[in-house]
Amino acid sequence: MTTPALAPVTGRARIDVLDILRGIAILGIFFMNIPYMGQNSILVQENIRAIGWTLADRWTWAVIEVLAEGTQRGLLEMLFGAGMMVLTTKAMLPDGPVAIADLYYRRNLWLLAFGLFDVFCLLWVGDILHIYALAALFLFPFRKLAAHWLVVIGMSFALATVAMGAGEYLDRTAMIAKVERAQARQHAGQPLSVPDRETLKTWQTKLESIRGNDAQKKAAQEEDAARRPGASFIAYASLMWSEWFGLQGKGFTVAFVIEAFCAMLIGVALWKWQIMQGGRSTAFYLGMMLLSYGIGTTIRVIGVTEIFAFAPIPKTIWMTEEFGRLAMTLGHIALVNLAVKTAIGTAILAPFKAAGRMAFSLYFMQQFLALYVLFAPFGLGLYGRFGWAELSAIAAAIVIGQLIFANIYMRVFVAGPLEWLWRSLAYVRWQPLLRRRGDLPVTIQEHAPIVA
């Protein structure tokens, strides 16, 4: 028996809605990344008011936190799971070629290499490619698992965060009770015990960390010194590398690989249920959107309110953050699938198909523009000058430019330059790059049968 030659999915075999979702995700993720690129990452993470807190900044931060934060990762993770099913459909058949498994792992090992290039050459500390590549290495054996079991396993990370967050919530509640008792004795003029003094000292440290303590200020100053105009490339690169290695010491990669793997499993389940690729009814997507957004926005609005208190109070978001992220992500998937069932929705979202088909290239372009041109000490030197609203405006301008560029580029080429290189390396032969007659995208209803 002759084994059919493997080749990338192109032309009429593509599914438009997956490209649209990927395009929205890769362009939207820049709004989450640009604060870490254009401002002091210590302040962005630990003292959000320090980089700008005008009314516009507050609204920008809150809107992104509620509607977008983490959901672009969620979309890409779930799309990765669906993409595995597209790639490995032939391997699901009794006589499926073993070469597909070889291709799958080769693709992801090359993706890992590209991700490490992003970290060490483009200097992006928050790279997601190596995270997804590592998570995907564990994903392949789960492709035949029933959808409901995929969801059960996929929700395990969210459930674990509830348990960890609940412990932190209870600890903080107990601490506040101790602080109140110690303060009551202090106000009554009663002598404080050693535990009372330790409790008040710990509480004061937490209050100072919200306002910006000495350790934060020192770390922020060190970052500024390596990123402001005049700093050398070696100092700049060394800072970025040290930040990345520091995150590894805190378990960053392990935690995000687990998060990505679990969301990928959910993506596989959504594919098997025909949800991701537009196979369900309008009523289904409407109900899914309302339920998901109802849960997600409730969780996140409460979380933003807790954060805006700027006090070391116990926060429900510690327990509900991952559920909120998944709910909002599912809401976005439902909204896009609902929109493409209408003529006006299809017309509005059509430009994102091109972005989705060269998402890899656009992602690297964002890193280069931000970290080597706009905010580099040897570039335009704009680091540290802008607050939340201004950084989002810059991101919007770049994203609009990328969207226009992608639609012009994809009229001539079948893939982005990095997508083409990745495919060529994965298939161990040069792939066509120029678009040929007949290389036209399908409508959403024309996709191939779904493997359950």
N, C-alpha and C positions, 0 to 999 in steps of 0.2 A: 504493500500500500504506500502511496506517495504522500508524504506530509506536506500540507499546503504551506506556502511561504508566508512568513509573518510580515506584516507591514503596519504602519501607523493608521489609525482611524482618520479618514479624511472625507471630504466631499459629502455625499448624501448619507454616509453612515454616521455622521455626527448628529448630536442632539442639541438643538439650539438652546434650550432652557438651561442646560448645564453650562454652556459657554457664557450665557448671560449672567448666571449666578456667580461664576468664577470671575467674570469681568467686574461685577459690582464689588465682590470681595477684595480683589487685588487693588482696585482703585480706592476703595473705602479704607483699607488697612493703613494707608498713608496718613490719614487723619489721626490715627492712634500712635503712629510711629514718630511723626514729625516733632512733637514736643521733646522727645528724648534726643533727637538729632539737632534741634535748633536751640535747646535750652539746657540748663544744668540738670542732669539726670537725677542727682540727689534731691534737688528741690522738687522736680516733677513728681518723684515718687513719695517723698516724705513731707513736703511743705508746699502744697499746691498754690497757696496764696502768694508765695514769695516771687513767682515769676510774672505776676500781674493779676489783679483781682478787681478790675473795673466791672461795671454791670455787664458789659459785653463778654468779658472773660468768664464771669460766673455762669451766664446763660450758655455760653459755648461749652464750658466744661460739663455742665449738668446735662445738656441735650446729648452730647456725645456719650456720656456715662450711661444714660438711660437707653438710648436707641442703638448705639453702635459698639461700645466697648466690649471686646472679646467676641463679638458676633461675626466679625470678618474671619477670625481664626476658626470659629465654629463652622462657617460656611465652607471654608477651604478643607477643613478636616472631614466634614461629611461628604463633600465632593470627592475627596480622595478615596473614601470608601466606595462611593458609586463608581468612580473611575476604575477601581480595581475590578469591579464586576464587568464593566465594559471590556476591559483588557483581557480578562480571564474567562470570558463566556465559553470559548472553545474548550478550555481545560475542564469545564464542568461536564462535558460529554464523555461517555464511556471510552471513546477512541480519541479523545482530545490530545493534542501533541504535548509532550513533556516540555518541549521548547518554550511554551508559554510561561511556565514557571521559571525557567532560566531567564527569559526576557524580563519578567516581573522583577526578579531580584537584581538583575543587572541594571535595570532602570533606576532602582532605588539606591543602589550603591553609587551610581553616578550622581544621583541627586544629593546624596550625602557629601560627595566631593564638592559639588557646586555650593552647598550650604557652608562648608568649611572655608571655601574661597570667599564667600560673602562675609564671614566672620573675620578672617585673617588678612584679606586683601582689600575688600571694600570697607572693612572696619565696622560692620553693623553688628553690634552686641546682641540685638534682638532678633537675629535671623531665625526664621521658622523652617527653612528648607531641611536643615540637618535634623531638626526635631521630627518632621514628618517622615523623612527617610528612615530614621531609626524606628519610629512607630510602625511604619509600613512593613518592616522586616518581620514583624510578628503577626501581621494581618492575614496573610495569604491562607494559612490553614483554617481560618474561620469562614471561608467563602461559602461553604456548603451548610453551615449551621442555620437552623430555622430562625426566621426573623425575630420572633418573640424572645428567643434566647439571646440573640445579638443585643436586643434592647436591654434585657436584664443585666448582661455583663457590661454593656455600655453605660448603664446608669450607676455602676459601682463606684466610679470616681466621685460623682456628685453626692452619693450617699456617704462616702468617706469624708468629704468636706463638711457635711452636716455634722457628723460625729466630732470631727476636730473643732469645728466652729462652736459647737455646743459646749465643749469643754472650756474653750476660751471665754465664751459668754458667761458661763457659771463662775469661772475664776474671777472675771472682772466684776461681776455682781457681788461676789463675796468680798472683794477688795474694797469696793465702794462702801459696803456696810461697815467694814473695819475703819475706813477713813472717817466716816460720819461719827462713829463712836469715839474715835481718838480726838476728832475736832471738838466734839461736845465736851469731853473732859478738859481739853485745852481751854475752851472758852469759859468753863466753870472754874478755872484756876486750879484744877486737880493735877497732881504729878502724873507724867506720862511714863508708861512702862517702856522697856526696851523694844518689845514688839510694836507698840504704838509709834515710837519714833521711827522705826524701820518702815512701817506702813506709810507714814506721812512723807518720808524721804522718797520712797518709791513712787508715791502719787505725784510729788513735785517733779520728779524726773519725767514722768509721763506728760505732765502739763508742759514742761519745757520742750519736750520733743515735738509737740504739736506746734509750738511757736518757733521752734528752731533752736536746738541746743548747741553747745560749743562743738561737740563732735560732728554734728551735721554741717556747721559753718566751716569747720576746718576741711572736711572732705569736699565740700562745695568749692572752697577756695582753691584746693589742689586741682580739681577738675577744670576750673576756670583758667588756671595758669597754663594748662596743657592745651586749651582749646581756643584761647583768644588770639587775635592777630599777632604775628611775630613768633609764636611758638613753632618749634621745629616739627617736621613730620615724625621723627623718632619719638618725641615726647607725646605727640598726638596719638600715634599708633600704639605706643606702650600703654597709654591710659586706657584705650579701648580694649586692648588685649587683657590688661589686668582686670578690667571690669568684667569681661566675659569669664575669665578664670575664677574670679570672685563669686560669680553667680553659680558656677559649677560646685564650689565649696558649700553653697547653700542648698544644693539639690535641685537647682533650676532645671537642668536638662531632664533629670529623672521625672520630676513632677509634670513637666510639660509633655514628655513622651507618653506618660500614662494618660494625661488629659486628651492628647491627640488620638491615641489608640482607641480610647473609649468612644470618642465622638466619631471616629472612622467606623467603628462597629455599628453605631446608630445610622450612619450614612449607608452602610450596606443593607441594613434593615429597611430603610426608606426606599432604596432601590428595589428591593424584593417586593415591597408593597406597592410599587409603582407611584410613589409619592414624589420622589425627587425629580423624575423625568416627565411630569405632567400627565400621568396616566389616570388620575382620579377626576371626579366630577367637580363642577364649579361649586356646588353646595358643600362638598367635602373641604375644598380649600378655603372657602369662606369661614366655615366652622373652625377649621384648624387655625386660621389666622386670628380670629377673634379670641379663641381660647388661649392660644400661645401668647399673644400680645397682652391679653388680660392678666395672665399670671406674671409674665416677664416685666411689664411696666409697673405693676404693683410692687413686686419685689424691689425693683431698682429705684423707684421714686422714694420708697421708705429708706432704702440704703443711702440715697443722696441726702435726704433729710437728716439722717444720722451723722453723716460725714460733715454736713454744713453746721452742725452744732460745735465743731472744732473743740471737742472735749473728749477725754478718755473714758467715755461711757461704753457700756456693753452694746454691741451692734448686731442686729439680726442678720445683716448682710454677710457676716462671717459664716453663717450657716447656710444662707440661701443663694450666695453669689453664683455658684455653678448652675443651680437650677434656673436662675434668672438668665444666665448666658445661653443655656440650651433652649429655653422657652423663646427668647427673642430671636435666636437663630432659626428655630422652626417657624416662627412668625414671618420672618423674611422669606423663607423658602415658599411658604404658602402664598404670601403676597405676590411674589414674582410669578408663580405658577398661575395664580388667579388673573394677574394682569395680562399674561400672554394668551389667555383665552379670549381676549377682546382685541379688536382691530387697533384701537387707540393705544392700548397697553403694549401690544406688539411693536407698534411704530415707535413709541417712546423708548422702549428697552432695546430695540434692534441694534443701536450703536455699541452696546456693551458686549455683543457677540464677538466683535473684532478684538476687544480688550481681553476677553476670556480666552481667545485663541493664541494670544501672545502674553499671557499673564506673567510667565517666568521672566521674560525680557523686560516688561514694564516694572516688575518688582526690583530687578537689579538697577534699572534706570533711576528709580526713586532713591535708592541708596547712593548712587553716584552723584546725582544732582544735589542731594542734601549734604552728604558727608565729604564730598570732594569739591563742590562748587560753592553752594550757598553758605554753609556754616563751617567750613574748614578754615583753620588759621592761615592757610596759604591760598585760600580761595577769596570769595567776596567778604569774608570776615563778618558775617551777620549773626554769628553765635551770640546768644544772650540778650539780643535787642528786642525781642518780641514776646508778647504774652499769648495766652490761650487763643483769643479771638484772631489776632494777627497771624499766628502760626496756622490756624485753620484756613484763613483766607489764602495764605501762600499755598497750602496743600490743595485747596480748591482750584487755584489757577494752574498748578502743575497737573492735576488730575484731568482738568478740561483739556489742556494741551496734549496729554497722553491719549485721551479718548479720540481727539481729532487725528493725531498721528497714527494711532492704531487702525483707524478706519481707512486712511489713505494707504498705509503700508499693506494692509491685508487685501487690498484690491489687486496688488501685484504679486504678493507672495502667499504661500499656503501656510506658513508658520513664522513666528518670530525668530530672530537669529539664534537666540539661546535655545528655543524649542527645537529648532532644526539641528543644532549641534547635539543636544541631548538625545534626540531621536537617532541621529546618525551613530552616536556612540553606543546607544542601547541595542540597535539592530546590527551593529558592526558592519555597516555599509553606508555610504553617503546617500542621504534621502533627497528627493526633489525639493527645491525651494521655490522656484518660480511657479506661479499659478498657471494651470493649463485649462483649456476650454473644457467645461463639464465639471470643474472643481467648484461646485456651488453648494452652499449649505442647504440642508433639508428644512422643511417646515417641521414644527414640533410634532405634528401628528404622523410623520413619515418614518419615525425611528424604528429600529429593528425590534422584533419580539423580545419580551423581557423573560429572563430565566428566573423562575421562582425559587 
